Amino acid sequence: MTNKKRLSTTTLKQITLFGYFSLLFYMPFWLIFMSDDTALSVPLTLVMFVLPLLFPLKGLVQGNPYTYAWSNFIVMIYFLHSLTTLWVSADEKLWAAGELFFATVMFIGGSYYAKYRGQELGLSIRKKKE
């Protein structure tokens, strides 16, 4: 049996929050201030790309493993947006790559945090056999 070292849940939380807050500030900066695309108005951009990130804010800051798990569904919006932009917009490939990086950091960090913190707290999604 090997003794594998893993990141602490505190470190995983910090990694996830880095990805989360990076997305939260990066998306409006890119889409409102840096993008030449005028297809979306400022209010619509905020509703589509900032509002979804605000839903898990409290639970992420508090370290709730359940919130870390379900917030990964929200981060899929940013995966899809970044991959679509990489595919269709040559002018914004660098911006889309940044979005993909932050979304990936949040997704991986959040997945492992939810798993390991849930184990520490004795939480389980599986029904235990008697």
C-alpha angles and dihedrals in degrees: 000000000000125000104228118195117222135184116271119251088245090058092045090051090052091048091050093047090049090056092043099050091040089057091044092058100027097057099057091039091054100038099039105032108021106033121089090203110110096183092107126051119227094254092048091048090052093048094047101040108023106031095062089055092054094062096074096036098106096045093046093051091046091050098240106170092207090058090048089054098049095040086069087072088058093048088059087074088064094044090054094043093050095046092047091049091048089053100045109026119061091179095059102039094115092051091047091049089055091051090049091050094051092044090050092049091050093045098049095040092047094048094053093041091053091048099046098036090048089053091049090053094045093245119151136178092200121082108242117237115240 
